[in-house]
Amino acid sequence: MTGEDERDKKIDELNKTIAMLKVNQNQIAQAEKMKIIDEFAHGLSHEVKNPLAIILQGVDYLSTKVNLADPSVNSTVGYMKDAIKRADKVIGDFLNFSSISALELAAVALAEVTDNSLVLVRHQLETHHLEVIKEYQPGLPLVKIDQDKITQVLVNLVLNAVQAVPEGGRITIRISQQQEQLQLNQVKLEIEDNGPGMAEDDLARAFDFFFTTKRSKGNIGLGLSTVKTIIDMHGGEIKLENKHESNGIKITIILKAEQ
């Protein structure tokens, strides 16, 4: 090996070390952020959920003292109960988001985790008569991930696609290998649907806390925030974009392969 080859090898090793340090730094920062959110969420739960429970009990009691045969009274009581339950659900969802804990990493095949995740949403897929097309590149390296959390990510993303795609539509899942410029092996997972897509302004805000286009259906906008948090904790990348060659959304997730 020449001196130049030796130097290039050391530079390559240094680049890999720097990349790993950046990932570890991001994971530590993400863990600290989640700790702060967890403390805030539990404080919020104590200050809000308990009063909501008391208010709901009060509404239940008062509903026995009024004339529910009056349509306006009955509808008002119903609106009050629905509002209280919706507020309680918001707090509950926020608590679930904050409870994302440290990763339990293991080297697994991403295709296997994906298939297992699809089993969990099979009923929804069959109910909407959706076709799932799987395009898995053979011979892919393992990825070092928290299997339960990545399953949570995949289930969330597929269910989003189910809601977006018209009945009889199609969801395509691709898994392949790519390499970034530092020559670190990566595995890429893509989920595409043939739904209507999203407005570009909505795409830019899709991962923001509490942003949702489905608030009227009770969604408070923590699903994609949770997804991004989990991917960030893995030192991965996630991108959401409209398919320009056809209708629908494409989600791309990049995860590091086991070294």
N, C-alpha and C positions, 0 to 999 in steps of 0.2 A: 504494500500500500504506500503510495507516494505521500509526501508531506501535504500536498493540496487535498488529497482524498481524506487524510486524517483530519485536516481542518474542517472540511465539509461535514464529516461525520460528527465532529464535536459541535458544530453549529446546529446541525439537525437535532442532536440530543438536547442541546440547550433550548431550542425552540419548543421541543416537546415538553421539557420541564416547565418552561414559562407558561405554556398552554395549560398544563395540569395545575399549576399554582393559581392561575386565573380562575379555573373551574372551582377549586377548593375555596378560594376567596369569595366567589359568588355564592357558594353553598352556605358558607358561614354567615354572610350578610343576609341571605334569605332566611336562615334559621332564626337570626336575631329579630328580623322584621316580623316573622310569624309569632315569635314569643310576645312581642309588644301587642300585636293584634289580638292574640289569645287573652292577654290580661285585660285589654280594653273590652273585648267581647263579653267576658264573664262579668265584668263590672256593669256593663250595659244590661246584661241579662238580669242581674239582681235589681237594678234600678227601674227596669221597664217591665219585664215579664211578670213580676209579682203584682204590681199595680194593675196590669192588664187582667190578671186572673181575678182580682177583687172586683174590677169593673164588670167583667163578664158575669160574675156571681150576682152583682147588683142588678144587671139587666135581666138575668133569669128570674130574679125575685120580683122585680117590678112588672115583668110580663105576666105574672100571675095576678096582678092587682089592676090591670087595665083591661079594656074590652078589646080582645084580639079579633072579635068578629067584625070590628070596624076595619075595612081594608087599609086605610091610611095609617092607623095605629099598628096593625100587623106588619105592614111593609116597613115602617120606621124601625120597629123592634128588630126585624130581620136585617135591615141595613146596619144597625148598630152592632149586632152579633157578628156579621160578616166582616165589618171593619176591624173589630177587636181580634178576630181569628186571623185576619190577614196580617195585622201588625205583629201578632205572636209568631206567625210563620216567618216573617222577615227576620225577627230576632233568632229564631231557631236555625234558619239557613245561615245566618252570619256566624252562629256558634259552630255549626258544622264546618264552615269554611276555615274558621280560626283553629280548629282542632287538627289541621294537617300537621303531623308530627315528623320527627326525623326519619330519614330514609332507611329502609332495611334492604340493602343491595344484594343482588345475586345475579350470576351470569345465566341468562336464559335466552331462548330463541324468540325473537319478537313475533314471528309468524304464529308460534304456538300461543303466545299471550293474546294475540289478535283473534285467533280462532276461538279461544275460550271466552273472550269478551263478547263475540258475536252470539255465542250460545245464550248469554244472559239477556240479549235483546231480541232473540229469535221470535218471540211472540209478537212484539211490535212490528217487526219486519213482515211477518206473515199476515198480520191483521191489515196492514196497508198494501199488501201484495207487491212488495218491493223486491227487486232483483239485486243481489249482491254479487259483484264480480271481483274475484280475488286474483291479483297478479303478483305472485311472490317470486322473486329471483332466487334460484336454487343456490345452495352452498354459502349462504350468508353467515358472517361471524355472529357470535353471541353478543348481546348487549347487557351491560351491567346496570340493572334497574331495580326499583322497588316494584315488584310484580303487581301488588294490590293497587298501588297508586296509578300505575300506567293503565291498569284495567279500568280504574275510575275515569281516567282521561278518555280512553277509547269508547267506553259506554256513553259518556256524556256527548262526545262528538258524533257518534252514530245516531243517538237519539235526536240530536239537533238536526241531523240530515233527514231523519224520518219525518220530523215535523215540517221540514222545508220542501220535501219532494212530493209531488202529486202522486196519488194512488196509481200503482203500476209503474212507478218510476224506477230509477237505477242508482245504486251507490257502488262506486268502484274503490277498492282498497289496493294500493300498490306498496310493496316493500322491496327496496333495492339498496345497493351499496354505493356510496360515493366517497370521495376524498376531498378534504379541504386543502387549502394551499400549504398548510404545514405538514401535509401528508399523514395526518392522523385518520385512521379508518373511521368512517361514520356509516350509520344505517339510516336510510330515509324512508319514512312512512308517509304516504299520501292518501287522503280520503277525499274523493270527489263525489258530488251529487249532480243531478240534472234538474235541480229546482230553479226558482226564479233569480237566484243570486241576491246580493245586498246592495243598497245604495253605497257609494264610495265613502260618504261621510260616516255611515254606520260602520263600515269596515274599519275605518281609522280608530273608532272608539270601541271596537268589539271586546277588547280585553280589559276595558276600564271597569272599576268597581261599580256595581249597581246599574251598569248600562244594559238595557235589553230592548228588543223590538217586540217582545211578547208580554209586556206588563199587564195587558188586559186579560191574559190567561193565567195570571198569578205568578209569573216569573219575575224575580227581583234582580236578576243580572249578576249572579255570583258563579254561574256555571263555567263560563269561559275564563273568568278571573282565576277560579280554582285550577282549571286546566293549565293556564300559563304559569301559575305558581309552582305546580308540580313539575312541569318541564324545566323551569328555571332552576329548581332544586337539583335536577339531574345534570345541570350544566348544558342542557340542550337548547334547541331553537324551535320556535313555532311561528308559522306565517299563515295568514288567512287572506285569500284573494279571490276575486271573481275570475271565472274562466272566460277568457276573451274570445276563444275560438267557438264557444258554445255557451249555453245557459248553465248556471250552477256555480257552486263554491268549490274551491280546492283548498284543503288544509294540508300544510306540509310540516312534518315534525322531523327534526334531525336529532339523533341520539348517538352518543359515542359507542363504538364497538369495543369489546373487551380487548385490551392490549395483550 
